[in-house]
């Protein structure tokens, strides 16, 4: 049975749907974290920067172990890795609910990061394999689950934290999310030869590069550096959104937009997650048509301007909601553009491992997050952090068209047997 005359089986859309739901279930582990920071600080008296080390440990383990998890996916298939990841995610948040020391919090963060990375890397890698003809769109839709998956739970999590305590929120959401991932894992499979189309609108490799070959290419390291630059600012906003709103003294200020009235932080967090999800398939689709690097230049530039504007106007509650939405909209697409570009350049066979290696750039960027709290303590405000993040985004935008694009073009000419532009459907 086929969904189109291209011969692509309907099952690839089901696989994409399963992957998206799994991503939704692990989204709170990153995007819901900001709601727990202040309650933990108030309950235990822990320093905010010390609490955010747990976030960094989560992101580091979530990203740096993905190449290993991707190797298991490429070799044994997506099912067992996702099942394992879902179990670890549940265990981690249950541990958070009982943590009375920073050490326990850090161990739980490492366990949760390992689990979330297993799920994330598997689902993105699997989508690249099922959709070689639409990598930007497929990676974007899959990543959308992670970006927007927590939008519907912003209000419930905050409500449970206020009514029952943050420990209960960690416990019940952790178990629920983990069980759903484990159930869906049973239905995940990789495509067999001949099940998917082999042509696309953009320049793609006609051979599959092993991870050991990929890491020896300058193109990989240029993409890696750009990924770090872009991820740093977005992770700072993700982890510090609650503290930023509190320091701006607008967290509980009512904001009315589009006929909806919510506290500024709640409104911003909900809108941010929706836009952070929508941007991934949107810019992925755009990149399938106008090219990866051109799309990077456009979106990265918007991100840089948005972060700078947030530093200037963010203390106004309405501006805070709108500008954080813009920041997340222009940031989330990195999780579709970079995996798609990696798949285009280095092939499908080792897509999970190769994309996983590139994804470790997010972990590298996460090392910067705790320092943002330290910088704000030294300077007394967030301005320096915002300026640095904006500058990195503008630099990445320029690198996309003036460094990465000509490098990939030269690579096509140098190795005509390895890369070629195939006709569109």
C-alpha positions in Angstrom: 0.0 0.0 0.0 1.3 3.4 -0.9 0.4 7.0 0.1 1.5 8.4 -3.2 2.7 7.3 -6.6 6.2 7.8 -5.3 6.0 4.4 -3.8 6.5 5.6 -0.2 4.6 3.3 2.2 1.9 4.6 4.4 4.0 3.2 7.3 6.5 5.9 7.1 3.9 8.5 8.1 2.9 6.2 11.0 6.5 6.0 12.0 6.8 9.7 11.9 3.6 10.1 14.1 5.0 7.6 16.7 8.2 9.5 16.8 6.5 12.8 17.3 4.4 11.5 20.2 7.5 10.1 21.8 9.2 13.4 21.5 6.2 15.2 23.1 6.5 12.9 26.1 10.2 13.8 26.8 9.8 17.6 26.0 9.0 18.5 29.7 12.4 17.2 30.8 14.0 20.2 29.1 11.3 22.8 28.6 9.4 22.2 31.9 12.6 22.4 34.0 12.4 26.2 34.4 9.2 25.9 36.5 11.0 23.7 39.1 14.0 25.9 39.6 12.5 28.6 41.9 10.4 26.1 44.0 13.5 23.9 44.6 15.5 27.0 45.5 12.8 28.1 48.0 12.4 24.6 49.5 16.0 23.7 50.0 17.9 27.0 49.9 20.1 25.8 47.1 21.9 28.4 45.0 20.3 28.9 41.6 23.5 28.4 39.7 24.0 25.1 41.6 20.5 23.9 40.6 21.2 24.8 36.9 24.2 22.5 36.9 21.6 19.7 36.9 20.1 21.2 33.7 23.6 21.3 32.2 24.2 17.7 33.2 20.9 16.7 31.6 21.7 18.4 28.3 25.3 17.1 28.2 24.2 13.4 28.8 21.2 13.9 26.5 23.5 15.0 23.6 27.0 13.5 24.1 25.7 9.9 24.4 23.4 10.2 21.4 26.2 8.9 19.0 26.5 5.7 21.0 22.7 5.4 21.2 22.6 6.1 17.5 25.0 3.3 16.8 22.7 0.9 18.6 19.8 2.3 16.5 21.7 1.8 13.2 22.7 -1.7 14.3 19.7 -3.1 16.2 16.8 -0.8 15.2 14.8 1.9 17.0 12.6 -0.2 19.3 14.9 -1.4 22.0 16.7 2.0 22.3 13.5 3.9 22.7 12.1 1.4 25.2 15.3 1.8 27.3 15.1 5.6 27.0 11.5 5.8 28.2 12.3 3.8 31.3 15.2 6.0 32.2 13.1 9.2 31.7 10.5 7.9 34.2 13.2 6.9 36.7 14.9 10.3 36.5 11.8 12.4 37.4 10.8 10.0 40.2 14.3 10.5 41.6 13.9 14.3 41.3 10.7 14.1 43.3 12.6 12.5 46.2 15.9 14.4 45.9 16.9 16.2 49.1 20.5 16.8 48.0 22.1 18.3 44.9 24.0 15.1 44.4 20.8 13.1 43.9 19.5 15.9 41.7 22.7 15.6 39.5 22.5 11.8 39.3 18.8 12.0 38.2 19.7 14.6 35.6 22.4 12.3 34.1 19.9 9.4 34.0 17.2 11.6 32.5 19.6 13.0 29.9 20.6 9.5 28.9 17.0 8.5 28.5 15.9 11.6 26.7 18.9 11.4 24.3 18.1 7.8 23.5 14.5 8.8 22.6 15.4 12.0 20.8 18.3 10.6 18.7 16.3 7.5 17.8 13.2 9.4 16.6 15.2 12.0 14.6 17.5 9.4 13.1 14.6 7.2 12.1 12.8 10.1 10.4 15.9 10.9 8.3 15.9 7.3 7.2 12.2 7.2 6.3 12.2 10.5 4.5 15.4 11.0 2.5 13.3 13.0 0.0 11.9 15.4 2.6 14.5 15.4 5.3 14.0 19.0 6.3 10.2 18.6 6.7 10.5 15.2 8.4 13.2 16.2 10.9 11.2 19.4 11.6 8.0 17.6 12.3 9.8 15.1 14.6 11.6 17.9 16.4 8.4 19.8 16.7 7.2 17.2 19.2 10.1 18.0 21.4 9.8 21.8 20.9 6.0 22.1 21.4 5.3 18.9 23.3 5.3 20.6 26.7 2.9 23.5 25.6 -0.2 21.6 26.8 1.3 20.8 30.2 2.6 24.3 31.1 -0.6 25.2 33.0 -1.1 21.7 34.6 2.5 21.4 35.8 2.4 24.9 37.3 -1.0 24.2 38.9 0.3 20.9 40.4 3.4 22.6 41.7 1.3 25.2 43.5 -1.3 22.8 44.8 0.7 19.7 45.6 4.3 20.8 45.5 7.0 20.4 42.8 7.7 16.8 44.1 4.3 15.6 43.0 4.7 17.2 39.6 8.0 15.4 39.1 6.6 12.1 40.2 3.3 11.9 38.3 4.4 13.5 35.1 7.6 11.4 35.1 5.8 8.1 35.4 3.1 9.1 32.9 5.5 10.4 30.2 7.8 7.4 30.6 5.1 4.8 30.2 3.7 6.3 27.0 7.2 6.4 25.4 7.7 2.7 26.3 4.4 1.7 24.8 5.0 3.6 21.5 8.5 2.2 21.3 7.0 -1.2 20.6 5.8 0.1 17.2 9.0 1.7 15.9 10.8 0.1 13.0 13.5 1.2 10.5 12.8 1.2 6.7 13.9 -1.7 4.6 15.7 -1.3 1.3 13.3 -0.1 -1.4 10.7 1.2 0.9 11.6 4.9 0.6 12.2 7.3 -2.3 15.8 8.2 -3.1 15.6 11.7 -4.8 15.1 15.2 -3.4 15.3 18.9 -4.4 18.5 19.6 -2.5 22.1 18.5 -2.9 22.5 15.1 -1.3 25.2 12.5 -0.9 24.9 9.4 -3.1 27.1 7.4 -0.8 26.9 6.8 3.0 29.7 8.2 5.0 30.8 6.4 8.2 31.0 8.5 11.3 34.8 8.1 11.3 34.8 9.6 7.8 32.4 12.4 8.6 34.4 13.7 11.6 37.5 14.1 9.4 35.7 16.6 7.1 35.9 20.4 7.7 32.2 20.7 6.8 31.2 18.7 9.9 33.2 21.0 12.2 31.9 24.2 10.6 28.4 22.9 11.2 29.3 21.8 14.7 30.6 25.3 15.6 27.5 26.9 14.1 25.3 24.5 16.1 27.0 25.5 19.4 26.6 29.2 18.7 22.9 28.8 18.0 22.1 26.4 20.8 23.8 28.4 23.5 21.3 31.3 23.4 18.3 29.2 23.1 19.3 26.9 26.0 19.9 29.9 28.1 16.4 31.2 27.5 15.0 27.7 28.0 16.6 27.1 31.4 16.5 30.7 32.7 13.1 31.9 31.4 11.5 31.6 34.9 14.5 33.3 36.7 14.6 36.0 33.9 10.9 36.8 34.4 11.4 36.9 38.1 14.4 39.3 37.9 12.4 41.5 35.5 9.6 41.5 38.1 7.0 40.6 35.5 6.5 36.8 36.1 3.0 37.3 37.7 1.9 40.4 35.8 -1.2 39.7 33.8 -0.9 39.9 30.0 -3.8 40.0 27.6 -3.2 39.0 24.0 -5.6 37.5 21.4 -8.4 37.5 23.9 -6.4 35.5 26.5 -5.2 36.7 29.8 -2.4 34.9 31.7 0.5 35.8 34.0 3.4 36.9 31.8 5.6 33.9 32.5 2.8 31.4 31.9 1.8 33.1 28.7 5.3 33.3 27.5 6.1 29.7 28.3 3.0 28.4 26.5 3.5 30.6 23.4 7.2 29.9 23.3 6.6 26.1 23.2 4.0 26.4 20.5 6.2 28.6 18.3 9.3 26.5 19.1 7.5 23.5 17.8 5.9 25.1 14.7 9.2 26.6 13.5 10.8 23.2 13.1 8.6 21.8 10.3 8.1 25.3 8.9 11.8 26.1 8.4 12.5 22.5 7.5 10.0 22.7 4.7 11.4 26.1 3.6 14.9 24.6 3.5 13.7 21.8 1.3 12.9 24.4 -1.3 15.4 27.3 -0.9 18.3 25.4 0.5 19.6 24.7 4.0 22.2 27.5 4.2 19.8 30.2 2.9 17.3 29.2 5.5 19.9 29.3 8.2 20.9 32.8 7.3 17.3 34.0 7.5 16.3 32.3 10.8 19.6 32.8 12.6 19.5 36.5 11.8 16.0 36.8 13.2 17.1 35.0 16.3 20.0 37.5 16.8 17.7 40.5 16.4 15.1 38.9 18.7 17.5 38.3 21.6 18.9 41.8 21.3 15.4 43.3 21.4 14.6 41.1 24.4 17.5 42.7 26.3 16.2 46.2 25.5 12.4 45.8 25.8 12.0 42.6 27.8 11.0 44.3 31.1 7.7 45.2 29.6 5.4 42.2 30.2 3.7 42.3 26.7 7.1 42.8 25.0 8.5 39.9 27.1 5.8 37.5 25.9 6.0 38.6 22.2 9.8 38.7 22.0 10.5 35.4 23.8 8.0 33.9 21.3 10.1 35.4 18.5 13.3 34.1 20.0 11.9 30.5 20.4 10.5 30.6 16.9 13.8 31.6 15.3 15.7 29.1 17.5 13.9 25.8 17.3 14.6 25.3 13.6 18.2 24.3 14.4 16.9 20.9 15.4 15.6 20.4 11.9 18.1 22.3 9.7 21.3 20.7 11.2 20.1 17.1 11.1 18.7 17.5 7.6 22.0 19.1 6.4 23.9 16.3 8.0 21.8 13.7 6.3 22.1 15.5 2.9 25.9 15.6 3.2 26.7 12.3 4.7 23.9 9.9 3.7 21.2 7.8 5.3 22.8 4.5 6.4 24.5 6.0 9.4 22.1 8.8 9.8 21.3 8.2 13.5 24.9 8.0 14.5 26.1 10.9 12.3 23.2 13.2 13.4 23.9 12.1 17.0 27.5 13.2 16.7 26.4 16.6 15.4 23.8 16.8 18.1 26.5 16.7 20.8 27.0 20.4 19.9 23.9 21.1 22.0 25.7 19.5 25.0 28.7 21.6 24.4 26.5 24.7 24.4 24.8 23.6 27.6 28.1 24.0 29.4 27.6 27.7 29.1 24.2 27.9 30.8 25.4 27.9 34.5 27.7 30.7 33.7 24.8 32.9 32.7 23.6 32.9 36.3 27.1 33.8 37.4 27.4 36.6 34.9 24.1 38.1 36.0 25.3 38.0 39.6 28.4 39.9 38.7 26.8 42.5 36.5 23.4 42.7 38.3 21.4 42.2 35.1 20.9 40.0 32.0 22.1 42.6 29.4 25.6 41.1 28.9 24.3 37.6 28.5 21.7 38.7 25.9 24.3 40.7 23.9 26.7 37.8 23.8 24.0 35.4 22.7 22.8 37.8 20.0 26.3 38.2 18.6 26.8 34.5 18.4 23.6 34.1 16.4 24.5 36.9 13.9 27.9 35.3 13.5 26.3 31.9 12.8 24.0 33.5 10.2 26.9 35.0 8.3 28.9 31.7 8.5 25.9 29.9 6.9 26.1 31.8 3.6 29.8 32.9 3.6 31.5 29.7 4.9 29.2 26.6 5.0 27.5 27.2 1.6 30.6 27.7 -0.5 32.3 24.7 1.3 29.4 22.4 0.5 29.4 23.7 -3.1 33.1 23.0 -3.4 32.6 19.6 -2.0 30.0 18.8 -4.7 32.5 19.7 -7.4 35.4 17.9 -5.7 33.6 14.6 -5.3 31.0 14.3 -8.0 30.5 10.7 -7.2 29.7 11.4 -3.6 27.3 14.3 -3.9 24.8 15.2 -6.6 21.6 17.2 -7.0 18.7 15.0 -7.8 15.6 16.1 -9.7 12.5 17.0 -7.7 9.4 14.8 -7.8 
